[in-house]
Amino acid sequence: AAQFYRAAERDLPGLSDRIARGELLPLRDWLRDHIHRPGMTHRAGDLVRHVTGEPLTADCFLAYVREKYGSLYRL
């Protein structure tokens, strides 16, 4: 999910601000076009590579965890 979110941020400038304002339609449309529809016909690994341009990796999730909890838990 973190890897897909990073791809959505790349494709939808200001995504975090839009979400904070409750503007969810751009993200919904992006998910439908990039994840939900293609996900019906692609294997998971192929979908990740197609959407993000890289294989499935934990790097995005680890970066998210470090950013969110790093100072709290001294990570």
PQR file with spaces between the fields and no chain letter, atoms N, CA, C, O and H, PARSE charges and radii, in Angstrom:
ATOM       1  N    ALA     1       0.823   -1.190    0.000 -0.4000 1.5000
ATOM       2  CA   ALA     1       0.000    0.000    0.000 -0.0000 2.0000
ATOM       3  C    ALA     1       0.868    1.255    0.000  0.5500 1.7000
ATOM       4  O    ALA     1       0.550    2.226   -0.686 -0.5500 1.4000
ATOM       5  N    ALA     2       1.947    1.243    0.754 -0.4000 1.5000
ATOM       6  CA   ALA     2       2.829    2.411    0.804 -0.0000 2.0000
ATOM       7  C    ALA     2       3.457    2.670   -0.558  0.5500 1.7000
ATOM       8  O    ALA     2       3.644    3.821   -0.952 -0.5500 1.4000
ATOM       9  H    ALA     2       2.205    0.454    1.311  0.4000 1.0000
ATOM      10  N    GLN     3       3.776    1.619   -1.262 -0.4000 1.5000
ATOM      11  CA   GLN     3       4.387    1.756   -2.582 -0.0000 2.0000
ATOM      12  C    GLN     3       3.361    2.317   -3.579  0.5500 1.7000
ATOM      13  O    GLN     3       3.707    3.155   -4.413 -0.5500 1.4000
ATOM      14  H    GLN     3       3.625    0.684   -0.942  0.4000 1.0000
ATOM      15  N    PHE     4       2.128    1.869   -3.499 -0.4000 1.5000
ATOM      16  CA   PHE     4       1.081    2.408   -4.355 -0.0000 2.0000
ATOM      17  C    PHE     4       0.806    3.870   -4.000  0.5500 1.7000
ATOM      18  O    PHE     4       0.596    4.695   -4.889 -0.5500 1.4000
ATOM      19  H    PHE     4       1.848    1.189   -2.822  0.4000 1.0000
ATOM      20  N    TYR     5       0.807    4.190   -2.712 -0.4000 1.5000
ATOM      21  CA   TYR     5       0.549    5.572   -2.303 -0.0000 2.0000
ATOM      22  C    TYR     5       1.629    6.497   -2.843  0.5500 1.7000
ATOM      23  O    TYR     5       1.330    7.606   -3.285 -0.5500 1.4000
ATOM      24  H    TYR     5       0.978    3.520   -1.990  0.4000 1.0000
ATOM      25  N    ARG     6       2.871    6.056   -2.812 -0.4000 1.5000
ATOM      26  CA   ARG     6       3.958    6.880   -3.354 -0.0000 2.0000
ATOM      27  C    ARG     6       3.746    7.123   -4.847  0.5500 1.7000
ATOM      28  O    ARG     6       3.998    8.223   -5.338 -0.5500 1.4000
ATOM      29  H    ARG     6       3.114    5.155   -2.452  0.4000 1.0000
ATOM      30  N    ALA     7       3.290    6.109   -5.564 -0.4000 1.5000
ATOM      31  CA   ALA     7       3.001    6.278   -6.991 -0.0000 2.0000
ATOM      32  C    ALA     7       1.842    7.253   -7.196  0.5500 1.7000
ATOM      33  O    ALA     7       1.872    8.065   -8.120 -0.5500 1.4000
ATOM      34  H    ALA     7       3.085    5.216   -5.165  0.4000 1.0000
ATOM      35  N    ALA     8       0.831    7.176   -6.346 -0.4000 1.5000
ATOM      36  CA   ALA     8      -0.293    8.105   -6.445 -0.0000 2.0000
ATOM      37  C    ALA     8       0.169    9.529   -6.172  0.5500 1.7000
ATOM      38  O    ALA     8      -0.262   10.460   -6.853 -0.5500 1.4000
ATOM      39  H    ALA     8       0.807    6.516   -5.595  0.4000 1.0000
ATOM      40  N    GLU     9       1.040    9.710   -5.185 -0.4000 1.5000
ATOM      41  CA   GLU     9       1.585   11.047   -4.906 -0.0000 2.0000
ATOM      42  C    GLU     9       2.359   11.581   -6.107  0.5500 1.7000
ATOM      43  O    GLU     9       2.300   12.773   -6.408 -0.5500 1.4000
ATOM      44  H    GLU     9       1.390    8.954   -4.632  0.4000 1.0000
ATOM      45  N    ARG    10       3.074   10.709   -6.783 -0.4000 1.5000
ATOM      46  CA   ARG    10       3.832   11.101   -7.976 -0.0000 2.0000
ATOM      47  C    ARG    10       2.882   11.582   -9.072  0.5500 1.7000
ATOM      48  O    ARG    10       3.161   12.568   -9.754 -0.5500 1.4000
ATOM      49  H    ARG    10       3.121    9.740   -6.538  0.4000 1.0000
ATOM      50  N    ASP    11       1.773   10.890   -9.235 -0.4000 1.5000
ATOM      51  CA   ASP    11       0.837   11.193  -10.312 -0.0000 2.0000
ATOM      52  C    ASP    11      -0.172   12.281   -9.966  0.5500 1.7000
ATOM      53  O    ASP    11      -0.729   12.916  -10.862 -0.5500 1.4000
ATOM      54  H    ASP    11       1.546   10.089   -8.681  0.4000 1.0000
ATOM      55  N    LEU    12      -0.409   12.501   -8.689 -0.4000 1.5000
ATOM      56  CA   LEU    12      -1.412   13.476   -8.239 -0.0000 2.0000
ATOM      57  C    LEU    12      -0.751   14.504   -7.324  0.5500 1.7000
ATOM      58  O    LEU    12      -0.756   14.325   -6.106 -0.5500 1.4000
ATOM      59  H    LEU    12       0.044   11.986   -7.961  0.4000 1.0000
ATOM      60  N    PRO    13      -0.186   15.566   -7.873 -0.5600 1.5000
ATOM      61  CA   PRO    13       0.479   16.572   -7.034  0.2800 2.0000
ATOM      62  C    PRO    13      -0.455   17.104   -5.943  0.5500 1.7000
ATOM      63  O    PRO    13      -1.640   17.336   -6.181 -0.5500 1.4000
ATOM      64  N    GLY    14       0.095   17.290   -4.755 -0.4000 1.5000
ATOM      65  CA   GLY    14      -0.681   17.810   -3.637 -0.0000 2.0000
ATOM      66  C    GLY    14      -1.671   16.816   -3.056  0.5500 1.7000
ATOM      67  O    GLY    14      -2.658   17.216   -2.438 -0.5500 1.4000
ATOM      68  H    GLY    14       1.058   17.101   -4.561  0.4000 1.0000
ATOM      69  N    LEU    15      -1.425   15.541   -3.242 -0.4000 1.5000
ATOM      70  CA   LEU    15      -2.376   14.518   -2.805 -0.0000 2.0000
ATOM      71  C    LEU    15      -2.654   14.589   -1.311  0.5500 1.7000
ATOM      72  O    LEU    15      -3.812   14.524   -0.900 -0.5500 1.4000
ATOM      73  H    LEU    15      -0.623   15.216   -3.743  0.4000 1.0000
ATOM      74  N    SER    16      -1.634   14.719   -0.503 -0.4000 1.5000
ATOM      75  CA   SER    16      -1.844   14.764    0.955 -0.0000 2.0000
ATOM      76  C    SER    16      -2.736   15.929    1.349  0.5500 1.7000
ATOM      77  O    SER    16      -3.612   15.781    2.202 -0.5500 1.4000
ATOM      78  H    SER    16      -0.692   14.772   -0.837  0.4000 1.0000
ATOM      79  N    ASP    17      -2.520   17.091    0.734 -0.4000 1.5000
ATOM      80  CA   ASP    17      -3.361   18.255    1.031 -0.0000 2.0000
ATOM      81  C    ASP    17      -4.796   18.028    0.577  0.5500 1.7000
ATOM      82  O    ASP    17      -5.738   18.420    1.267 -0.5500 1.4000
ATOM      83  H    ASP    17      -1.808   17.212    0.042  0.4000 1.0000
ATOM      84  N    ARG    18      -4.965   17.403   -0.572 -0.4000 1.5000
ATOM      85  CA   ARG    18      -6.312   17.111   -1.065 -0.0000 2.0000
ATOM      86  C    ARG    18      -7.045   16.182   -0.097  0.5500 1.7000
ATOM      87  O    ARG    18      -8.215   16.398    0.218 -0.5500 1.4000
ATOM      88  H    ARG    18      -4.200   17.085   -1.132  0.4000 1.0000
ATOM      89  N    ILE    19      -6.356   15.166    0.362 -0.4000 1.5000
ATOM      90  CA   ILE    19      -6.970   14.228    1.304 -0.0000 2.0000
ATOM      91  C    ILE    19      -7.349   14.952    2.589  0.5500 1.7000
ATOM      92  O    ILE    19      -8.430   14.730    3.135 -0.5500 1.4000
ATOM      93  H    ILE    19      -5.405   14.991    0.106  0.4000 1.0000
ATOM      94  N    ALA    20      -6.462   15.819    3.072 -0.4000 1.5000
ATOM      95  CA   ALA    20      -6.744   16.572    4.300 -0.0000 2.0000
ATOM      96  C    ALA    20      -7.983   17.452    4.144  0.5500 1.7000
ATOM      97  O    ALA    20      -8.705   17.688    5.112 -0.5500 1.4000
ATOM      98  H    ALA    20      -5.584   15.999    2.629  0.4000 1.0000
ATOM      99  N    ARG    21      -8.226   17.935    2.926 -0.4000 1.5000
ATOM     100  CA   ARG    21      -9.411   18.764    2.669 -0.0000 2.0000
ATOM     101  C    ARG    21     -10.647   17.922    2.348  0.5500 1.7000
ATOM     102  O    ARG    21     -11.725   18.464    2.103 -0.5500 1.4000
ATOM     103  H    ARG    21      -7.639   17.743    2.140  0.4000 1.0000
ATOM     104  N    GLY    22     -10.491   16.617    2.349 -0.4000 1.5000
ATOM     105  CA   GLY    22     -11.615   15.744    2.058 -0.0000 2.0000
ATOM     106  C    GLY    22     -11.877   15.546    0.579  0.5500 1.7000
ATOM     107  O    GLY    22     -12.921   15.016    0.201 -0.5500 1.4000
ATOM     108  H    GLY    22      -9.616   16.176    2.547  0.4000 1.0000
ATOM     109  N    GLU    23     -10.936   15.968   -0.270 -0.4000 1.5000
ATOM     110  CA   GLU    23     -11.069   15.805   -1.723 -0.0000 2.0000
ATOM     111  C    GLU    23     -10.537   14.419   -2.106  0.5500 1.7000
ATOM     112  O    GLU    23      -9.362   14.263   -2.439 -0.5500 1.4000
ATOM     113  H    GLU    23     -10.087   16.399    0.038  0.4000 1.0000
ATOM     114  N    LEU    24     -11.396   13.445   -2.055 -0.4000 1.5000
ATOM     115  CA   LEU    24     -10.982   12.064   -2.260 -0.0000 2.0000
ATOM     116  C    LEU    24     -11.222   11.539   -3.673  0.5500 1.7000
ATOM     117  O    LEU    24     -10.722   10.472   -4.027 -0.5500 1.4000
ATOM     118  H    LEU    24     -12.350   13.571   -1.785  0.4000 1.0000
ATOM     119  N    LEU    25     -11.974   12.269   -4.477 -0.4000 1.5000
ATOM     120  CA   LEU    25     -12.293   11.787   -5.821 -0.0000 2.0000
ATOM     121  C    LEU    25     -11.060   11.570   -6.696  0.5500 1.7000
ATOM     122  O    LEU    25     -11.008   10.565   -7.405 -0.5500 1.4000
ATOM     123  H    LEU    25     -12.381   13.136   -4.189  0.4000 1.0000
ATOM     124  N    PRO    26     -10.069   12.459   -6.682 -0.5600 1.5000
ATOM     125  CA   PRO    26      -8.884   12.189   -7.510  0.2800 2.0000
ATOM     126  C    PRO    26      -8.190   10.882   -7.126  0.5500 1.7000
ATOM     127  O    PRO    26      -7.752   10.134   -8.000 -0.5500 1.4000
ATOM     128  N    LEU    27      -8.087   10.607   -5.840 -0.4000 1.5000
ATOM     129  CA   LEU    27      -7.461    9.364   -5.399 -0.0000 2.0000
ATOM     130  C    LEU    27      -8.334    8.162   -5.765  0.5500 1.7000
ATOM     131  O    LEU    27      -7.822    7.135   -6.210 -0.5500 1.4000
ATOM     132  H    LEU    27      -8.442   11.215   -5.129  0.4000 1.0000
ATOM     133  N    ARG    28      -9.634    8.288   -5.579 -0.4000 1.5000
ATOM     134  CA   ARG    28     -10.533    7.193   -5.952 -0.0000 2.0000
ATOM     135  C    ARG    28     -10.400    6.859   -7.434  0.5500 1.7000
ATOM     136  O    ARG    28     -10.315    5.693   -7.818 -0.5500 1.4000
ATOM     137  H    ARG    28     -10.050    9.122   -5.217  0.4000 1.0000
ATOM     138  N    ASP    29     -10.383    7.907   -8.258 -0.4000 1.5000
ATOM     139  CA   ASP    29     -10.256    7.688   -9.701 -0.0000 2.0000
ATOM     140  C    ASP    29      -8.901    7.068  -10.042  0.5500 1.7000
ATOM     141  O    ASP    29      -8.822    6.177  -10.889 -0.5500 1.4000
ATOM     142  H    ASP    29     -10.453    8.854   -7.946  0.4000 1.0000
ATOM     143  N    TRP    30      -7.845    7.530   -9.391 -0.4000 1.5000
ATOM     144  CA   TRP    30      -6.513    6.978   -9.633 -0.0000 2.0000
ATOM     145  C    TRP    30      -6.477    5.498   -9.240  0.5500 1.7000
ATOM     146  O    TRP    30      -5.953    4.667   -9.982 -0.5500 1.4000
ATOM     147  H    TRP    30      -7.909    8.254   -8.704  0.4000 1.0000
ATOM     148  N    LEU    31      -7.031    5.180   -8.083 -0.4000 1.5000
ATOM     149  CA   LEU    31      -7.063    3.784   -7.636 -0.0000 2.0000
ATOM     150  C    LEU    31      -7.840    2.911   -8.621  0.5500 1.7000
ATOM     151  O    LEU    31      -7.416    1.805   -8.958 -0.5500 1.4000
ATOM     152  H    LEU    31      -7.456    5.855   -7.481  0.4000 1.0000
ATOM     153  N    ARG    32      -8.969    3.419   -9.070 -0.4000 1.5000
ATOM     154  CA   ARG    32      -9.772    2.653  -10.025 -0.0000 2.0000
ATOM     155  C    ARG    32      -8.987    2.402  -11.314  0.5500 1.7000
ATOM     156  O    ARG    32      -8.966    1.282  -11.824 -0.5500 1.4000
ATOM     157  H    ARG    32      -9.314    4.317   -8.796  0.4000 1.0000
ATOM     158  N    ASP    33      -8.345    3.447  -11.835 -0.4000 1.5000
ATOM     159  CA   ASP    33      -7.653    3.338  -13.120 -0.0000 2.0000
ATOM     160  C    ASP    33      -6.337    2.569  -13.043  0.5500 1.7000
ATOM     161  O    ASP    33      -5.955    1.892  -13.997 -0.5500 1.4000
ATOM     162  H    ASP    33      -8.363    4.357  -11.420  0.4000 1.0000
ATOM     163  N    HIS    34      -5.644    2.671  -11.912 -0.4000 1.5000
ATOM     164  CA   HIS    34      -4.309    2.078  -11.811 -0.0000 2.0000
ATOM     165  C    HIS    34      -4.244    0.775  -11.014  0.5500 1.7000
ATOM     166  O    HIS    34      -3.340   -0.036  -11.221 -0.5500 1.4000
ATOM     167  H    HIS    34      -5.953    3.221  -11.136  0.4000 1.0000
ATOM     168  N    ILE    35      -5.196    0.572  -10.106 -0.4000 1.5000
ATOM     169  CA   ILE    35      -5.144   -0.602   -9.227 -0.0000 2.0000
ATOM     170  C    ILE    35      -6.332   -1.541   -9.472  0.5500 1.7000
ATOM     171  O    ILE    35      -6.139   -2.708   -9.814 -0.5500 1.4000
ATOM     172  H    ILE    35      -5.929    1.231   -9.938  0.4000 1.0000
ATOM     173  N    HIS    36      -7.534   -1.044   -9.301 -0.4000 1.5000
ATOM     174  CA   HIS    36      -8.709   -1.912   -9.314 -0.0000 2.0000
ATOM     175  C    HIS    36      -8.967   -2.552  -10.672  0.5500 1.7000
ATOM     176  O    HIS    36      -9.105   -3.772  -10.763 -0.5500 1.4000
ATOM     177  H    HIS    36      -7.691   -0.096   -9.023  0.4000 1.0000
ATOM     178  N    ARG    37      -9.033   -1.757  -11.715 -0.4000 1.5000
ATOM     179  CA   ARG    37      -9.302   -2.337  -13.050 -0.0000 2.0000
ATOM     180  C    ARG    37      -8.164   -3.239  -13.516  0.5500 1.7000
ATOM     181  O    ARG    37      -8.414   -4.391  -13.870 -0.5500 1.4000
ATOM     182  H    ARG    37      -8.922   -0.766  -11.642  0.4000 1.0000
ATOM     183  N    PRO    38      -6.922   -2.754  -13.528 -0.5600 1.5000
ATOM     184  CA   PRO    38      -5.837   -3.637  -13.978  0.2800 2.0000
ATOM     185  C    PRO    38      -5.628   -4.823  -13.043  0.5500 1.7000
ATOM     186  O    PRO    38      -5.151   -5.874  -13.473 -0.5500 1.4000
ATOM     187  N    GLY    39      -5.978   -4.665  -11.771 -0.4000 1.5000
ATOM     188  CA   GLY    39      -5.780   -5.735  -10.800 -0.0000 2.0000
ATOM     189  C    GLY    39      -6.606   -6.974  -11.086  0.5500 1.7000
ATOM     190  O    GLY    39      -6.307   -8.059  -10.588 -0.5500 1.4000
ATOM     191  H    GLY    39      -6.366   -3.811  -11.422  0.4000 1.0000
ATOM     192  N    MET    40      -7.642   -6.808  -11.889 -0.4000 1.5000
ATOM     193  CA   MET    40      -8.480   -7.962  -12.234 -0.0000 2.0000
ATOM     194  C    MET    40      -7.767   -8.909  -13.194  0.5500 1.7000
ATOM     195  O    MET    40      -8.115  -10.087  -13.276 -0.5500 1.4000
ATOM     196  H    MET    40      -7.885   -5.926  -12.293  0.4000 1.0000
ATOM     197  N    THR    41      -6.778   -8.405  -13.915 -0.4000 1.5000
ATOM     198  CA   THR    41      -6.139   -9.222  -14.948 -0.0000 2.0000
ATOM     199  C    THR    41      -4.639   -9.402  -14.761  0.5500 1.7000
ATOM     200  O    THR    41      -4.014  -10.146  -15.517 -0.5500 1.4000
ATOM     201  H    THR    41      -6.495   -7.448  -13.848  0.4000 1.0000
ATOM     202  N    HIS    42      -4.050   -8.739  -13.776 -0.4000 1.5000
ATOM     203  CA   HIS    42      -2.608   -8.840  -13.550 -0.0000 2.0000
ATOM     204  C    HIS    42      -2.326   -9.569  -12.237  0.5500 1.7000
ATOM     205  O    HIS    42      -3.105   -9.480  -11.288 -0.5500 1.4000
ATOM     206  H    HIS    42      -4.557   -8.134  -13.163  0.4000 1.0000
ATOM     207  N    ARG    43      -1.241  -10.266  -12.194 -0.4000 1.5000
ATOM     208  CA   ARG    43      -0.770  -10.836  -10.929 -0.0000 2.0000
ATOM     209  C    ARG    43      -0.272   -9.691  -10.054  0.5500 1.7000
ATOM     210  O    ARG    43       0.088   -8.627  -10.557 -0.5500 1.4000
ATOM     211  H    ARG    43      -0.608  -10.338  -12.965  0.4000 1.0000
ATOM     212  N    ALA    44      -0.253   -9.913   -8.757 -0.4000 1.5000
ATOM     213  CA   ALA    44       0.110   -8.856   -7.813 -0.0000 2.0000
ATOM     214  C    ALA    44       1.477   -8.256   -8.122  0.5500 1.7000
ATOM     215  O    ALA    44       1.607   -7.034   -8.198 -0.5500 1.4000
ATOM     216  H    ALA    44      -0.546  -10.777   -8.348  0.4000 1.0000
ATOM     217  N    GLY    45       2.482   -9.080   -8.299 -0.4000 1.5000
ATOM     218  CA   GLY    45       3.824   -8.570   -8.570 -0.0000 2.0000
ATOM     219  C    GLY    45       3.900   -7.782   -9.858  0.5500 1.7000
ATOM     220  O    GLY    45       4.593   -6.767   -9.932 -0.5500 1.4000
ATOM     221  H    GLY    45       2.377  -10.073   -8.237  0.4000 1.0000
ATOM     222  N    ASP    46       3.185   -8.246  -10.881 -0.4000 1.5000
ATOM     223  CA   ASP    46       3.159   -7.530  -12.156 -0.0000 2.0000
ATOM     224  C    ASP    46       2.452   -6.190  -12.019  0.5500 1.7000
ATOM     225  O    ASP    46       2.872   -5.198  -12.616 -0.5500 1.4000
ATOM     226  H    ASP    46       2.622   -9.071  -10.821  0.4000 1.0000
ATOM     227  N    LEU    47       1.382   -6.158  -11.235 -0.4000 1.5000
ATOM     228  CA   LEU    47       0.648   -4.914  -11.016 -0.0000 2.0000
ATOM     229  C    LEU    47       1.523   -3.893  -10.306  0.5500 1.7000
ATOM     230  O    LEU    47       1.559   -2.725  -10.694 -0.5500 1.4000
ATOM     231  H    LEU    47       1.041   -6.963  -10.750  0.4000 1.0000
ATOM     232  N    VAL    48       2.224   -4.326   -9.275 -0.4000 1.5000
ATOM     233  CA   VAL    48       3.113   -3.412   -8.545 -0.0000 2.0000
ATOM     234  C    VAL    48       4.155   -2.830   -9.490  0.5500 1.7000
ATOM     235  O    VAL    48       4.390   -1.621   -9.484 -0.5500 1.4000
ATOM     236  H    VAL    48       2.195   -5.274   -8.960  0.4000 1.0000
ATOM     237  N    ARG    49       4.772   -3.662  -10.288 -0.4000 1.5000
ATOM     238  CA   ARG    49       5.800   -3.192  -11.222 -0.0000 2.0000
ATOM     239  C    ARG    49       5.200   -2.237  -12.254  0.5500 1.7000
ATOM     240  O    ARG    49       5.812   -1.225  -12.596 -0.5500 1.4000
ATOM     241  H    ARG    49       4.581   -4.644  -10.293  0.4000 1.0000
ATOM     242  N    HIS    50       4.012   -2.555  -12.745 -0.4000 1.5000
ATOM     243  CA   HIS    50       3.362   -1.714  -13.748 -0.0000 2.0000
ATOM     244  C    HIS    50       3.019   -0.334  -13.181  0.5500 1.7000
ATOM     245  O    HIS    50       3.243    0.681  -13.840 -0.5500 1.4000
ATOM     246  H    HIS    50       3.515   -3.377  -12.468  0.4000 1.0000
ATOM     247  N    VAL    51       2.480   -0.296  -11.972 -0.4000 1.5000
ATOM     248  CA   VAL    51       2.022    0.961  -11.373 -0.0000 2.0000
ATOM     249  C    VAL    51       3.181    1.799  -10.850  0.5500 1.7000
ATOM     250  O    VAL    51       3.193    3.018  -11.016 -0.5500 1.4000
ATOM     251  H    VAL    51       2.298   -1.121  -11.436  0.4000 1.0000
ATOM     252  N    THR    52       4.152    1.149  -10.219 -0.4000 1.5000
ATOM     253  CA   THR    52       5.213    1.896   -9.540 -0.0000 2.0000
ATOM     254  C    THR    52       6.502    1.984  -10.334  0.5500 1.7000
ATOM     255  O    THR    52       7.340    2.846  -10.070 -0.5500 1.4000
ATOM     256  H    THR    52       4.142    0.158  -10.084  0.4000 1.0000
ATOM     257  N    GLY    53       6.666    1.098  -11.304 -0.4000 1.5000
ATOM     258  CA   GLY    53       7.906    1.073  -12.069 -0.0000 2.0000
ATOM     259  C    GLY    53       9.021    0.307  -11.398  0.5500 1.7000
ATOM     260  O    GLY    53      10.162    0.339  -11.860 -0.5500 1.4000
ATOM     261  H    GLY    53       5.986    0.397  -11.519  0.4000 1.0000
ATOM     262  N    GLU    54       8.709   -0.384  -10.308 -0.4000 1.5000
ATOM     263  CA   GLU    54       9.717   -1.166   -9.598 -0.0000 2.0000
ATOM     264  C    GLU    54       9.063   -2.400   -8.983  0.5500 1.7000
ATOM     265  O    GLU    54       7.843   -2.429   -8.820 -0.5500 1.4000
ATOM     266  H    GLU    54       7.782   -0.411   -9.933  0.4000 1.0000
ATOM     267  N    PRO    55       9.846   -3.411   -8.641 -0.5600 1.5000
ATOM     268  CA   PRO    55       9.256   -4.599   -8.012  0.2800 2.0000
ATOM     269  C    PRO    55       8.782   -4.285   -6.594  0.5500 1.7000
ATOM     270  O    PRO    55       9.156   -3.270   -6.006 -0.5500 1.4000
ATOM     271  N    LEU    56       7.963   -5.167   -6.070 -0.4000 1.5000
ATOM     272  CA   LEU    56       7.481   -5.021   -4.700 -0.0000 2.0000
ATOM     273  C    LEU    56       8.666   -4.980   -3.751  0.5500 1.7000
ATOM     274  O    LEU    56       9.561   -5.823   -3.812 -0.5500 1.4000
ATOM     275  H    LEU    56       7.659   -5.991   -6.548  0.4000 1.0000
ATOM     276  N    THR    57       8.655   -3.990   -2.878 -0.4000 1.5000
ATOM     277  CA   THR    57       9.737   -3.805   -1.924 -0.0000 2.0000
ATOM     278  C    THR    57       9.167   -3.236   -0.627  0.5500 1.7000
ATOM     279  O    THR    57       8.097   -2.628   -0.629 -0.5500 1.4000
ATOM     280  H    THR    57       7.928   -3.305   -2.829  0.4000 1.0000
ATOM     281  N    ALA    58       9.865   -3.430    0.455 -0.4000 1.5000
ATOM     282  CA   ALA    58       9.431   -2.890    1.744 -0.0000 2.0000
ATOM     283  C    ALA    58       9.947   -1.475    1.969  0.5500 1.7000
ATOM     284  O    ALA    58       9.616   -0.860    2.983 -0.5500 1.4000
ATOM     285  H    ALA    58      10.734   -3.924    0.457  0.4000 1.0000
ATOM     286  N    ASP    59      10.740   -0.947    1.058 -0.4000 1.5000
ATOM     287  CA   ASP    59      11.386    0.351    1.258 -0.0000 2.0000
ATOM     288  C    ASP    59      10.402    1.480    1.546  0.5500 1.7000
ATOM     289  O    ASP    59      10.635    2.271    2.459 -0.5500 1.4000
ATOM     290  H    ASP    59      11.009   -1.447    0.234  0.4000 1.0000
ATOM     291  N    CYS    60       9.320    1.573    0.798 -0.4000 1.5000
ATOM     292  CA   CYS    60       8.337    2.645    1.006 -0.0000 2.0000
ATOM     293  C    CYS    60       7.678    2.528    2.373  0.5500 1.7000
ATOM     294  O    CYS    60       7.491    3.527    3.067 -0.5500 1.4000
ATOM     295  H    CYS    60       9.131    0.929    0.056  0.4000 1.0000
ATOM     296  N    PHE    61       7.329    1.315    2.756 -0.4000 1.5000
ATOM     297  CA   PHE    61       6.706    1.110    4.061 -0.0000 2.0000
ATOM     298  C    PHE    61       7.677    1.462    5.178  0.5500 1.7000
ATOM     299  O    PHE    61       7.295    2.116    6.148 -0.5500 1.4000
ATOM     300  H    PHE    61       7.481    0.503    2.192  0.4000 1.0000
ATOM     301  N    LEU    62       8.915    1.037    5.053 -0.4000 1.5000
ATOM     302  CA   LEU    62       9.908    1.349    6.084 -0.0000 2.0000
ATOM     303  C    LEU    62      10.140    2.847    6.185  0.5500 1.7000
ATOM     304  O    LEU    62      10.297    3.370    7.288 -0.5500 1.4000
ATOM     305  H    LEU    62       9.226    0.505    4.265  0.4000 1.0000
ATOM     306  N    ALA    63      10.164    3.545    5.064 -0.4000 1.5000
ATOM     307  CA   ALA    63      10.316    5.004    5.082 -0.0000 2.0000
ATOM     308  C    ALA    63       9.126    5.649    5.783  0.5500 1.7000
ATOM     309  O    ALA    63       9.295    6.589    6.559 -0.5500 1.4000
ATOM     310  H    ALA    63      10.036    3.120    4.167  0.4000 1.0000
ATOM     311  N    TYR    64       7.928    5.148    5.512 -0.4000 1.5000
ATOM     312  CA   TYR    64       6.725    5.654    6.170 -0.0000 2.0000
ATOM     313  C    TYR    64       6.805    5.452    7.683  0.5500 1.7000
ATOM     314  O    TYR    64       6.520    6.371    8.451 -0.5500 1.4000
ATOM     315  H    TYR    64       7.791    4.384    4.881  0.4000 1.0000
ATOM     316  N    VAL    65       7.186    4.264    8.103 -0.4000 1.5000
ATOM     317  CA   VAL    65       7.273    3.958    9.535 -0.0000 2.0000
ATOM     318  C    VAL    65       8.328    4.832   10.199  0.5500 1.7000
ATOM     319  O    VAL    65       8.105    5.361   11.287 -0.5500 1.4000
ATOM     320  H    VAL    65       7.417    3.518    7.479  0.4000 1.0000
ATOM     321  N    ARG    66       9.467    4.983    9.551 -0.4000 1.5000
ATOM     322  CA   ARG    66      10.521    5.835   10.128 -0.0000 2.0000
ATOM     323  C    ARG    66      10.060    7.278   10.263  0.5500 1.7000
ATOM     324  O    ARG    66      10.329    7.927   11.273 -0.5500 1.4000
ATOM     325  H    ARG    66       9.649    4.553    8.667  0.4000 1.0000
ATOM     326  N    GLU    67       9.369    7.778    9.252 -0.4000 1.5000
ATOM     327  CA   GLU    67       8.889    9.158    9.302 -0.0000 2.0000
ATOM     328  C    GLU    67       7.832    9.339   10.383  0.5500 1.7000
ATOM     329  O    GLU    67       7.849   10.324   11.120 -0.5500 1.4000
ATOM     330  H    GLU    67       9.151    7.251    8.431  0.4000 1.0000
ATOM     331  N    LYS    68       6.922    8.394   10.473 -0.4000 1.5000
ATOM     332  CA   LYS    68       5.812    8.518   11.414 -0.0000 2.0000
ATOM     333  C    LYS    68       6.223    8.255   12.859  0.5500 1.7000
ATOM     334  O    LYS    68       5.778    8.954   13.770 -0.5500 1.4000
ATOM     335  H    LYS    68       6.908    7.594    9.874  0.4000 1.0000
ATOM     336  N    TYR    69       7.070    7.250   13.071 -0.4000 1.5000
ATOM     337  CA   TYR    69       7.382    6.819   14.427 -0.0000 2.0000
ATOM     338  C    TYR    69       8.844    6.994   14.819  0.5500 1.7000
ATOM     339  O    TYR    69       9.217    6.714   15.958 -0.5500 1.4000
ATOM     340  H    TYR    69       7.432    6.682   12.331  0.4000 1.0000
ATOM     341  N    GLY    70       9.666    7.448   13.898 -0.4000 1.5000
ATOM     342  CA   GLY    70      11.107    7.522   14.143 -0.0000 2.0000
ATOM     343  C    GLY    70      11.490    8.302   15.381  0.5500 1.7000
ATOM     344  O    GLY    70      12.258    7.812   16.210 -0.5500 1.4000
ATOM     345  H    GLY    70       9.364    7.676   12.973  0.4000 1.0000
ATOM     346  N    SER    71      10.967    9.510   15.521 -0.4000 1.5000
ATOM     347  CA   SER    71      11.359   10.322   16.674 -0.0000 2.0000
ATOM     348  C    SER    71      10.768    9.778   17.973  0.5500 1.7000
ATOM     349  O    SER    71      11.396    9.858   19.029 -0.5500 1.4000
ATOM     350  H    SER    71      10.343    9.908   14.848  0.4000 1.0000
ATOM     351  N    LEU    72       9.573    9.231   17.890 -0.4000 1.5000
ATOM     352  CA   LEU    72       8.919    8.689   19.084 -0.0000 2.0000
ATOM     353  C    LEU    72       9.675    7.490   19.645  0.5500 1.7000
ATOM     354  O    LEU    72       9.862    7.371   20.856 -0.5500 1.4000
ATOM     355  H    LEU    72       9.063    9.166   17.033  0.4000 1.0000
ATOM     356  N    TYR    73      10.105    6.607   18.753 -0.4000 1.5000
ATOM     357  CA   TYR    73      10.779    5.385   19.178 -0.0000 2.0000
ATOM     358  C    TYR    73      12.274    5.391   18.892  0.5500 1.7000
ATOM     359  O    TYR    73      12.945    4.368   19.024 -0.5500 1.4000
ATOM     360  H    TYR    73       9.953    6.703   17.769  0.4000 1.0000
ATOM     361  N    ARG    74      12.789    6.547   18.501 -0.4000 1.5000
ATOM     362  CA   ARG    74      14.218    6.721   18.193 -0.0000 2.0000
ATOM     363  C    ARG    74      14.706    5.670   17.192  0.5500 1.7000
ATOM     364  O    ARG    74      15.684    4.962   17.428 -0.5500 1.4000
ATOM     365  H    ARG    74      12.244    7.379   18.394  0.4000 1.0000
ATOM     366  N    LEU    75      13.994    5.598   16.074 -0.4000 1.5000
ATOM     367  CA   LEU    75      14.360    4.643   15.020 -0.0000 2.0000
ATOM     368  C    LEU    75      15.395    5.249   14.093  0.5500 1.7000
ATOM     369  O    LEU    75      15.828    4.598   13.142 -0.5500 1.4000
ATOM     370  H    LEU    75      13.199    6.173   15.883  0.4000 1.0000
